[in-house]
Amino acid sequence: RGLTDISLLEGFIHLRYVDLSKNKLKDLAPLSSLTQLLWLKVDGNLLTSASLQELPYLQVISFDRNRIMDLEGITHPLLANLSLKENKIQTVQGLSHDQLFSLQVLELRGNKITTTAGLGVSKLKKLYLAKNTICSLEGLEEFKQLETLHLRDNKLEALDGFSDSMKCLQYLNLRSNGIKSFQEVEKLQVLPMLQALVLMGNPCAEEPDYRLEVLSRLPQLQRLDKESIEEEEREEAEKIRQTRKEKEK
């Protein structure tokens, strides 16, 4: 509606669900009196900061398609789902587990993030970092409860940074990065629960016997590039693995 001023909302202290998407807002300060707020959507505005006075019951926020530069000032204790898609964020630093101990889903797709270092919310279950410029993975060993990690369309050439402490990671999307060798794929062996892996769009996916090469290194996979693993493939991959073991001896 082209709104630039929402001060009228200050009087509606019992509002629980507020959608202010597609306006021209630069300031959300009037929302600080809405202490009963559970759900807030402010997509497609002109916000440069996600900072907001702490709201005790707020569980879901969406700041998609604004001009937000950083993650400072987000401190809502019950916040479970935070989306900041398509902003101008360059660093994941600024979020704190002490202030966001309920956060389970973090969506940062389409920003300008170069590394995962400093993401201080270790209880996450789903982390979406597609369409950034990430070239190094750091600090992931903290994410012991993470189940889903999306890294599609980044600049990764190496797969260092994964840890055996990531005991819950089941789905990993690495589509359209720069992973050339199966030696890099082998580094994913540290992930004990990994069941679904997406590698299409990487140079290694163009190699002959690509699926068998991946499966021989990660035999626990159930799906590769969205396709289930066939029993015949599994048997063939096991033969390749045994042959490789013999050669190494």
LUMLO-116780 format. One record per residue (C-alpha): residue number from 1; residue in three letters; chain; x, y, z. Coordinates in nm, 2 decimals, padded with zeros to 4 digits. Each point is the difference from the previous one (the first is absolute). Last residue first. Layout:
N
nr:rest:kette:px:py:pz
NUM:ALA:A:X:Y:Z $
...
//
This chain:
249
nr:rest:kette:px:py:pz
249:LYS:A:04.66:-05.22:00.08 $
248:GLU:A:-00.13:00.30:-00.18 $
247:LYS:A:-00.07:-00.21:-00.31 $
246:GLU:A:-00.20:-00.25:00.20 $
245:LYS:A:-00.21:00.29:00.15 $
244:ARG:A:-00.07:00.14:-00.34 $
243:THR:A:-00.13:-00.34:-00.12 $
242:GLN:A:-00.22:-00.03:00.31 $
241:ARG:A:-00.15:00.34:-00.07 $
240:ILE:A:-00.06:-00.07:-00.37 $
239:LYS:A:-00.18:-00.32:00.10 $
238:GLU:A:-00.21:00.19:00.25 $
237:ALA:A:-00.10:00.25:-00.27 $
236:GLU:A:-00.13:-00.28:-00.22 $
235:GLU:A:-00.20:-00.14:00.29 $
234:ARG:A:-00.15:00.34:00.08 $
233:GLU:A:-00.08:00.07:-00.37 $
232:GLU:A:-00.18:-00.34:-00.02 $
231:GLU:A:-00.20:00.09:00.31 $
230:GLU:A:-00.12:00.33:-00.16 $
229:ILE:A:00.09:00.33:00.18 $
228:SER:A:-00.29:00.24:00.00 $
227:GLU:A:00.02:00.30:-00.23 $
226:LYS:A:-00.01:00.35:00.13 $
225:ASP:A:00.36:00.07:-00.09 $
224:LEU:A:00.12:-00.30:00.20 $
223:ARG:A:-00.25:-00.18:00.24 $
222:GLN:A:00.03:-00.27:00.26 $
221:LEU:A:00.37:00.07:00.08 $
220:GLN:A:00.17:-00.24:00.25 $
219:PRO:A:00.26:-00.11:-00.25 $
218:LEU:A:00.17:00.34:-00.01 $
217:ARG:A:00.33:-00.07:-00.18 $
216:SER:A:-00.12:-00.28:-00.23 $
215:LEU:A:-00.32:00.20:-00.04 $
214:VAL:A:00.19:00.31:-00.14 $
213:GLU:A:00.20:-00.21:-00.25 $
212:LEU:A:-00.31:-00.20:-00.10 $
211:ARG:A:-00.20:00.32:-00.07 $
210:TYR:A:00.28:00.16:-00.20 $
209:ASP:A:00.07:-00.31:-00.21 $
208:PRO:A:00.17:00.23:-00.26 $
207:GLU:A:00.07:00.36:00.14 $
206:GLU:A:-00.25:00.28:-00.07 $
205:ALA:A:-00.12:00.00:00.36 $
204:CYS:A:00.35:00.08:00.11 $
203:PRO:A:-00.02:00.35:-00.17 $
202:ASN:A:-00.30:00.09:00.23 $
201:GLY:A:-00.35:00.06:-00.15 $
200:MET:A:-00.14:-00.31:00.17 $
199:LEU:A:00.13:-00.06:00.35 $
198:VAL:A:-00.32:-00.05:00.21 $
197:LEU:A:00.04:-00.23:00.30 $
196:ALA:A:-00.27:-00.19:00.19 $
195:GLN:A:00.07:-00.25:00.28 $
194:LEU:A:00.27:00.16:00.22 $
193:MET:A:-00.03:-00.15:00.35 $
192:PRO:A:00.37:-00.07:00.08 $
191:LEU:A:00.15:00.32:-00.16 $
190:VAL:A:00.38:-00.05:00.02 $
189:GLN:A:-00.02:-00.18:-00.34 $
188:LEU:A:-00.07:00.34:-00.15 $
187:LYS:A:00.38:00.04:-00.06 $
186:GLU:A:-00.03:-00.26:-00.27 $
185:VAL:A:-00.18:00.25:-00.22 $
184:GLU:A:00.32:00.21:-00.01 $
183:GLN:A:00.20:-00.30:-00.11 $
182:PHE:A:-00.27:-00.05:-00.26 $
181:SER:A:00.15:00.30:-00.18 $
180:LYS:A:-00.13:00.31:-00.17 $
179:ILE:A:-00.23:00.18:00.25 $
178:GLY:A:-00.07:00.35:-00.14 $
177:ASN:A:-00.36:00.06:00.12 $
176:SER:A:-00.32:-00.06:-00.19 $
175:ARG:A:-00.18:-00.23:00.24 $
174:LEU:A:00.14:-00.05:00.34 $
173:ASN:A:-00.33:-00.10:00.18 $
172:LEU:A:00.05:-00.20:00.32 $
171:TYR:A:-00.28:-00.20:00.16 $
170:GLN:A:00.04:-00.23:00.31 $
169:LEU:A:00.21:00.20:00.24 $
168:CYS:A:-00.07:-00.13:00.35 $
167:LYS:A:00.34:-00.10:00.12 $
166:MET:A:00.18:00.31:-00.09 $
165:SER:A:00.27:-00.07:00.26 $
164:ASP:A:00.18:-00.21:-00.28 $
163:SER:A:00.10:00.34:-00.15 $
162:PHE:A:-00.04:00.18:-00.33 $
161:GLY:A:00.24:00.29:-00.05 $
160:ASP:A:00.19:-00.11:-00.31 $
159:LEU:A:-00.20:-00.07:-00.31 $
158:ALA:A:00.21:00.18:-00.25 $
157:GLU:A:-00.10:00.19:-00.32 $
156:LEU:A:-00.29:00.19:00.15 $
155:LYS:A:-00.11:00.32:-00.19 $
154:ASN:A:-00.37:00.00:00.08 $
153:ASP:A:-00.31:-00.11:-00.21 $
152:ARG:A:-00.14:-00.26:00.24 $
151:LEU:A:00.11:00.00:00.36 $
150:HIS:A:-00.31:-00.13:00.18 $
149:LEU:A:00.05:-00.18:00.33 $
148:THR:A:-00.28:-00.22:00.16 $
147:GLU:A:00.01:-00.20:00.33 $
146:LEU:A:00.21:00.23:00.22 $
145:GLN:A:00.00:-00.12:00.37 $
144:LYS:A:00.38:-00.01:00.06 $
143:PHE:A:00.06:00.33:-00.18 $
142:GLU:A:00.32:00.11:00.19 $
141:GLU:A:00.22:-00.20:-00.24 $
140:LEU:A:-00.11:00.23:-00.27 $
139:GLY:A:00.23:00.28:00.11 $
138:GLU:A:00.16:00.06:-00.35 $
137:LEU:A:-00.11:-00.09:-00.35 $
136:SER:A:00.20:00.20:-00.27 $
135:CYS:A:-00.09:00.14:-00.34 $
134:ILE:A:-00.35:00.14:00.07 $
133:THR:A:-00.11:00.25:-00.26 $
132:ASN:A:-00.38:-00.02:00.07 $
131:LYS:A:-00.27:-00.17:-00.20 $
130:ALA:A:-00.09:-00.27:00.25 $
129:LEU:A:00.06:00.05:00.37 $
128:TYR:A:-00.31:-00.18:00.16 $
127:LEU:A:00.06:-00.14:00.35 $
126:LYS:A:-00.25:-00.25:00.15 $
125:LYS:A:00.02:-00.16:00.35 $
124:LEU:A:00.18:00.29:00.18 $
123:LYS:A:00.12:-00.05:00.36 $
122:SER:A:00.34:00.16:-00.07 $
121:VAL:A:-00.10:00.36:-00.04 $
120:GLY:A:00.32:00.20:00.00 $
119:LEU:A:00.08:00.00:-00.37 $
118:GLY:A:00.36:00.13:00.02 $
117:ALA:A:00.15:-00.16:-00.30 $
116:THR:A:-00.24:-00.11:-00.28 $
115:THR:A:00.20:00.18:-00.26 $
114:THR:A:-00.05:00.23:-00.30 $
113:ILE:A:-00.35:00.13:00.06 $
112:LYS:A:-00.14:00.24:-00.27 $
111:ASN:A:-00.37:-00.08:00.03 $
110:GLY:A:-00.23:-00.23:-00.21 $
109:ARG:A:-00.11:-00.26:00.26 $
108:LEU:A:00.03:00.09:00.37 $
107:GLU:A:-00.28:-00.21:00.15 $
106:LEU:A:00.05:-00.11:00.36 $
105:VAL:A:-00.22:-00.27:00.15 $
104:GLN:A:00.03:-00.13:00.36 $
103:LEU:A:00.03:00.31:00.22 $
102:SER:A:-00.11:-00.06:00.36 $
101:PHE:A:00.32:00.11:00.17 $
100:LEU:A:00.00:00.33:-00.18 $
99:GLN:A:00.15:00.24:00.27 $
98:ASP:A:00.26:-00.23:00.15 $
97:HIS:A:00.05:-00.17:-00.34 $
96:SER:A:00.11:00.34:-00.15 $
95:LEU:A:-00.04:00.13:-00.35 $
94:GLY:A:00.25:00.27:-00.10 $
93:GLN:A:00.23:-00.18:-00.24 $
92:VAL:A:-00.14:-00.15:-00.32 $
91:THR:A:00.19:00.25:-00.21 $
90:GLN:A:-00.07:00.18:-00.33 $
89:ILE:A:-00.37:00.06:00.02 $
88:LYS:A:-00.15:00.20:-00.29 $
87:ASN:A:-00.35:-00.14:00.00 $
86:GLU:A:-00.15:-00.28:-00.21 $
85:LYS:A:-00.14:-00.23:00.27 $
84:LEU:A:00.01:00.11:00.36 $
83:SER:A:-00.23:-00.27:00.16 $
82:LEU:A:-00.01:-00.08:00.37 $
81:ASN:A:-00.20:-00.30:00.14 $
80:ALA:A:00.00:-00.10:00.37 $
79:LEU:A:00.00:00.34:00.18 $
78:LEU:A:-00.10:-00.07:00.37 $
77:PRO:A:00.28:00.22:00.16 $
76:HIS:A:-00.02:00.29:-00.25 $
75:THR:A:00.35:00.16:-00.03 $
74:ILE:A:00.07:00.12:-00.36 $
73:GLY:A:00.21:00.31:00.04 $
72:GLU:A:00.28:-00.07:-00.24 $
71:LEU:A:-00.04:-00.23:-00.30 $
70:ASP:A:00.16:00.22:-00.27 $
69:MET:A:-00.06:00.21:-00.32 $
68:ILE:A:-00.38:00.00:-00.03 $
67:ARG:A:-00.12:00.15:-00.33 $
66:ASN:A:-00.33:-00.18:-00.02 $
65:ARG:A:-00.11:-00.31:-00.20 $
64:ASP:A:-00.10:-00.24:00.28 $
63:PHE:A:-00.03:00.13:00.36 $
62:SER:A:-00.22:-00.29:00.12 $
61:ILE:A:-00.05:-00.05:00.37 $
60:VAL:A:-00.15:-00.30:00.19 $
59:GLN:A:-00.02:-00.07:00.38 $
58:LEU:A:-00.06:00.34:00.17 $
57:TYR:A:-00.11:-00.06:00.36 $
56:PRO:A:00.23:00.22:00.20 $
55:LEU:A:00.06:00.28:-00.25 $
54:GLU:A:00.35:00.15:00.02 $
53:GLN:A:00.02:00.34:-00.16 $
52:LEU:A:00.08:-00.04:-00.37 $
51:SER:A:00.32:-00.01:-00.20 $
50:ALA:A:-00.05:-00.15:-00.34 $
49:SER:A:00.19:00.30:-00.16 $
48:THR:A:00.00:00.17:-00.34 $
47:LEU:A:-00.38:-00.02:-00.05 $
46:LEU:A:-00.14:00.12:-00.33 $
45:ASN:A:-00.29:-00.24:-00.03 $
44:GLY:A:-00.06:-00.33:-00.20 $
43:ASP:A:-00.07:-00.24:00.29 $
42:VAL:A:-00.12:00.13:00.34 $
41:LYS:A:-00.17:-00.31:00.14 $
40:LEU:A:-00.05:-00.03:00.38 $
39:TRP:A:-00.14:-00.29:00.20 $
38:LEU:A:-00.06:-00.04:00.38 $
37:LEU:A:-00.05:00.36:00.11 $
36:GLN:A:-00.14:00.03:00.36 $
35:THR:A:00.25:00.28:00.09 $
34:LEU:A:-00.12:00.23:-00.28 $
33:SER:A:00.15:00.32:00.16 $
32:SER:A:00.33:-00.06:-00.19 $
31:LEU:A:-00.18:00.00:-00.33 $
30:PRO:A:00.02:00.39:-00.03 $
29:ALA:A:00.38:-00.04:-00.04 $
28:LEU:A:-00.03:-00.18:-00.34 $
27:ASP:A:00.19:00.26:-00.21 $
26:LYS:A:00.08:00.02:-00.37 $
25:LEU:A:-00.34:-00.10:-00.13 $
24:LYS:A:-00.09:00.04:-00.37 $
23:ASN:A:-00.27:-00.27:-00.03 $
22:LYS:A:-00.01:-00.34:-00.16 $
21:SER:A:-00.04:-00.21:00.32 $
20:LEU:A:-00.15:00.14:00.32 $
19:ASP:A:-00.15:-00.32:00.13 $
18:VAL:A:-00.08:-00.01:00.37 $
17:TYR:A:-00.13:-00.29:00.21 $
16:ARG:A:-00.05:00.03:00.37 $
15:LEU:A:-00.14:00.34:00.06 $
14:HIS:A:-00.09:00.07:00.36 $
13:ILE:A:00.18:00.33:00.03 $
12:PHE:A:-00.20:00.17:-00.27 $
11:GLY:A:00.09:00.36:00.11 $
10:GLU:A:00.35:-00.01:-00.15 $
9:LEU:A:-00.14:-00.10:-00.34 $
8:LEU:A:-00.08:00.37:-00.09 $
7:SER:A:00.38:00.06:-00.01 $
6:ILE:A:00.02:-00.20:-00.33 $
5:ASP:A:00.16:00.27:-00.22 $
4:THR:A:00.14:-00.06:-00.35 $
3:LEU:A:-00.29:-00.19:-00.15 $
2:GLY:A:00.01:-00.06:-00.38 $
1:ARG:A:-00.30:-00.23:00.01 $
//
